[in-house]
Amino acid sequence: MRGLSMRLFLVSLRVFMVITKFCSERIAKYAFEYAYLNNRKKVTAVHKANIMKLADGLFLESCREVAKKYPGITYNEIIVDNCCMQLVAKPEQFDVMVTPNLYGNLVANTAAGIAGGTGVMPGGNVGADHAVFEQGASAGNVGKDKIVRENKANPVALLLSSAMMLRHLQFPSFADRLETAVKRVISEGNCRTKDLGGQSTTQQVVDAVIANLE
Amino acid sequence: MSRRQSLSLLKNLGRFTTQTRSVTYMPRPGDGKPRPVTLIPGDGVGPLVTNAVEQVMEAMHAPVYFEPFDVHGDMKSLPEGLLESIKKNKVCLKGGLKTPVGGGVSSLNVNLRKELDLFASLVNCFNLPGLASRHENVDIVVIRENTEGEYAGLEHEVVPGVVESLKVITKFCSERIAKYAFEYAYLNNRKKVTAVHKANIMKLADGLFLESCQEVAKKYPSIAYNEIIVDNCCMQLVARPEQFDVMVTPNLYGNLVANTAAGIAGGTGVMPGGNVGAEYAVFEQGASAGNVGKDTTEEQKNANPVALLLSSAMMLRHLQFPSFADRLETAVKRVIAGGKCRTEDLGGKSTTQEVVDAVISNLN
């Protein structure tokens, strides 16, 4: 029987991770400038240059170059596996962390998780000309179907990101009011969504924030 | 300068531990580039206090560098290059310029404001924690029209022994100062604006000023607006200053109200302020009385640098370096609250340099 003949093509996939001096330099510059402008004391570069010697090596070189221009800011490097372990063991040692793309995704979500959850951490994306503000840690930011149905998504992360946006737009007084109100609601503890262990809906948290505005 | 921001800093003064960080300011790439600021040390104690600011900026590694100009109050006109420098840098920090009394020499302070059209002068008079004063809960911002009114400089001798002095009030200037006052209140979460006037006597001039304020007030329904006659205002300031929030005034009343408010809240040596126009800003000690100091103050080098340090913090915020502004204000407030390091005007015995050293050691 001739039957079916199947041809199996063995496909070899090559995935390229592209690291350029241009991009590494500009992210290092942004990280150090951020630290300088926000009175942060330390920048830690996260890498795996013991394995990806050329790619992450180039990233590290760029960070070291930029670090020389900021003698008032401490600079150190940490391999990403050790970093993940340190984050869950002793996160207080970290201040500003600069990372390439993938490690950053993982480090950010881990750090968000240990500090209180992805539902509350603010963040944004910025370039030379534009800025897009969104919830800081991306894991779960579209939520599960159940959360959508029950309207129990945590608005805190996006509210705090919008406060960053107000500061970016140079409205610091409004940013302060918003942050103060949100922090009061969280610290009081009666109005929290499910991810923080409470039972409130999104709307209830919003109403509480509005009631706490001064 | 936001009072709320000041409050959150003050809550931590008692502990002297880690500073509570508000959610951060996300800079645009390149925001950290150092900015040039024109510096006018000036006369009397001016050089002493501007030097204090230079030292503290250096200690903080703040992204500003100064371009100094030699200006004295008895010069006939502003020196070459000064205006170009301010127009290029957009921001200037100034000590005091001593204007000779009488003699027909026009005030260089006033000239500078007119040349750069710095139409709004702002003084923030508030209680500093740890500094005793007769009244608590004072937080007044006086916004004063800076270019016309009684300072139009139009005087002439009609016949020997008779001098006429013109006070000029225009709709244009009144409107823009009213707009600035309401916008300031809006952007700084202030609840009330009070217009100070003497329209019962100067019915046309101050009447025009009031009309402009009333027009602008309609556009800000959430901000309370009221008016007060200047003589009653002075009395209320010394009796119950807590009732005032933002005050908007024509030129002369603003000078008097600002100095009175500064005096009741702690003294002219500590109140910050600045002058701003559509394009430029000049920061200097808030209340002008005594800002060139007495000869003894100059000799003994115990001028109070606090006012100019807090004004330079306002300048840092204006340049969009809020974190440096916060650090500077926190350090200054700690030194004042600590009580040991105060100059003569606050009842202490320290020199300017000792206060500066204390501020630098309190920077975090």
Chai-1 contact restraints between the chains, C-beta under 6 A:
chainA,res_idxA,chainB,res_idxB,connection_type,confidence,min_distance_angstrom,max_distance_angstrom,comment,restraint_id
A,Y30,B,P29,contact,1.0,0.0,6.0,A-B,restraint_1
A,E33,B,G32,contact,1.0,0.0,6.0,A-B,restraint_2
A,Y36,B,G32,contact,1.0,0.0,6.0,A-B,restraint_3
A,L37,B,P27,contact,1.0,0.0,6.0,A-B,restraint_4
A,L37,B,G32,contact,1.0,0.0,6.0,A-B,restraint_5
A,L37,B,S323,contact,1.0,0.0,6.0,A-B,restraint_6
A,N38,B,T24,contact,1.0,0.0,6.0,A-B,restraint_7
A,N38,B,S323,contact,1.0,0.0,6.0,A-B,restraint_8
A,N39,B,S323,contact,1.0,0.0,6.0,A-B,restraint_9
A,N39,B,R327,contact,1.0,0.0,6.0,A-B,restraint_10
A,G72,B,H61,contact,1.0,0.0,6.0,A-B,restraint_11
A,P122,B,V23,contact,1.0,0.0,6.0,A-B,restraint_12
A,G124,B,M26,contact,1.0,0.0,6.0,A-B,restraint_13
A,V126,B,M26,contact,1.0,0.0,6.0,A-B,restraint_14
A,A128,B,P29,contact,1.0,0.0,6.0,A-B,restraint_15
A,L160,B,V23,contact,1.0,0.0,6.0,A-B,restraint_16
A,A163,B,V23,contact,1.0,0.0,6.0,A-B,restraint_17
A,M164,B,V23,contact,1.0,0.0,6.0,A-B,restraint_18
A,M164,B,M26,contact,1.0,0.0,6.0,A-B,restraint_19
A,R167,B,Y25,contact,1.0,0.0,6.0,A-B,restraint_20
A,H168,B,M26,contact,1.0,0.0,6.0,A-B,restraint_21
A,S173,B,S2,contact,1.0,0.0,6.0,A-B,restraint_22
A,S173,B,L187,contact,1.0,0.0,6.0,A-B,restraint_23
A,S173,B,N188,contact,1.0,0.0,6.0,A-B,restraint_24
A,S173,B,N189,contact,1.0,0.0,6.0,A-B,restraint_25
A,D176,B,R4,contact,1.0,0.0,6.0,A-B,restraint_26
A,D176,B,Q5,contact,1.0,0.0,6.0,A-B,restraint_27
A,E179,B,S22,contact,1.0,0.0,6.0,A-B,restraint_28
A,E179,B,V23,contact,1.0,0.0,6.0,A-B,restraint_29
